[in-house]
Amino acid sequence: MRFKNKKNTLAALGILFLLAGIIIFLGGQDGSSFIYFGVGTLTATLLYYGIVAGRPQISAFIVGLIILHTGVLLIVKGELIYPSEFGFITFVSGILVLLNSGFSEYMQDRKKKN
């Protein structure tokens, strides 16, 4: 499949599930799972083809920040549910993702263009 075909197919699939969920909901049944799946598919399509496909360094940097802050939350708040070692492992994983994101090279190349 070509790039446009994948994007259009995913968008059509998201719209199909969203409309199916709305129709099921209007019929008096619970169509929330179809609505969630449709909205999730549309959101993922927009995020991937809007940000990730064009700028993978920025998306890897954002994912690294999310993982890092999840680790901090697990260390601080998760002591009752999870052992603190799980938070430290998550925190270190976030640091590794941040260091390997290539964001600094992206910023240097961007400054050189200007």
C-alpha positions as CSV (number, residue, x, y, z in Angstrom):
1,M,0.0,0.0,0.0
2,R,1.1,3.5,-0.7
3,F,1.3,6.3,2.0
4,K,-2.0,7.9,1.0
5,N,-3.8,4.6,0.9
6,K,-2.8,3.7,4.4
7,K,-3.9,7.0,5.8
8,N,-7.2,7.0,4.0
9,T,-7.8,3.4,5.0
10,L,-7.2,4.0,8.7
11,A,-9.3,7.2,8.6
12,A,-12.2,5.3,6.9
13,L,-11.9,2.5,9.4
14,G,-12.1,5.0,12.3
15,I,-15.1,6.7,10.8
16,L,-16.8,3.3,10.1
17,F,-16.4,2.2,13.8
18,L,-17.5,5.6,15.0
19,L,-20.6,5.6,12.9
20,A,-21.4,2.0,13.9
21,G,-21.1,2.9,17.6
22,I,-23.4,5.9,17.1
23,I,-26.0,3.8,15.3
24,I,-25.8,1.1,17.9
25,F,-26.2,3.7,20.6
26,L,-29.2,5.3,18.9
27,G,-30.7,1.9,18.7
28,G,-30.9,1.7,22.5
29,Q,-27.8,-0.5,23.1
30,D,-24.4,0.1,24.4
31,G,-22.2,1.1,21.5
32,S,-19.5,2.9,23.6
33,S,-16.8,0.3,22.7
34,F,-17.3,1.0,19.0
35,I,-17.2,4.8,19.6
36,Y,-14.0,4.5,21.6
37,F,-12.4,2.3,19.0
38,G,-13.4,4.7,16.2
39,V,-12.2,7.8,18.0
40,G,-9.0,6.1,19.0
41,T,-8.3,5.0,15.5
42,L,-9.0,8.5,14.1
43,T,-6.8,10.1,16.8
44,A,-4.0,7.7,16.3
45,T,-4.2,8.3,12.5
46,L,-4.0,12.0,12.9
47,L,-1.2,11.9,15.4
48,Y,0.9,9.4,13.4
49,Y,0.6,11.0,10.0
50,G,0.5,14.5,11.5
51,I,3.6,14.3,13.8
52,V,5.4,11.0,13.8
53,A,5.7,10.4,10.1
54,G,7.1,13.9,9.5
55,R,9.2,14.4,12.6
56,P,10.1,11.1,14.4
57,Q,12.7,12.8,16.7
58,I,10.0,15.0,18.2
59,S,7.6,12.1,18.8
60,A,10.4,10.0,20.3
61,F,11.3,12.9,22.6
62,I,7.7,13.3,23.7
63,V,7.3,9.5,24.3
64,G,10.6,9.6,26.4
65,L,9.2,12.5,28.5
66,I,6.0,10.6,29.1
67,I,7.9,7.4,30.2
68,L,10.2,9.4,32.4
69,H,7.4,11.2,34.2
70,T,5.5,8.0,34.6
71,G,8.5,6.6,36.3
72,V,8.6,9.6,38.6
73,L,4.9,9.2,39.5
74,L,5.5,5.5,40.2
75,I,8.4,6.3,42.5
76,V,6.5,9.0,44.4
77,K,2.9,7.8,44.4
78,G,3.1,4.1,43.5
79,E,4.8,2.9,46.7
80,L,1.6,1.2,48.0
81,I,0.8,-0.6,44.8
82,Y,4.1,-1.2,43.0
83,P,7.6,-1.6,44.4
84,S,9.7,1.5,44.0
85,E,12.2,-0.5,41.8
86,F,9.5,-0.6,39.1
87,G,9.4,3.2,39.2
88,F,13.2,3.4,38.9
89,I,13.3,1.0,36.0
90,T,10.6,3.1,34.2
91,F,12.5,6.3,35.0
92,V,15.7,4.9,33.6
93,S,13.9,3.6,30.5
94,G,12.5,7.1,29.9
95,I,16.0,8.6,30.2
96,L,17.3,6.1,27.6
97,V,14.5,6.9,25.2
98,L,15.2,10.6,25.6
99,L,18.9,10.1,25.0
100,N,18.3,8.0,21.9
101,S,15.5,10.2,20.4
102,G,17.9,12.2,18.2
103,F,16.2,15.4,19.2
104,S,19.4,17.3,19.8
105,E,20.7,16.4,16.3
106,Y,17.3,17.5,14.9
107,M,17.6,20.9,16.7
108,Q,21.2,21.4,15.5
109,D,20.2,20.6,11.9
110,R,17.3,23.0,12.2
111,K,19.5,25.8,13.4
112,K,21.9,25.2,10.5
113,K,19.1,25.6,8.1
114,N,18.2,29.0,9.5
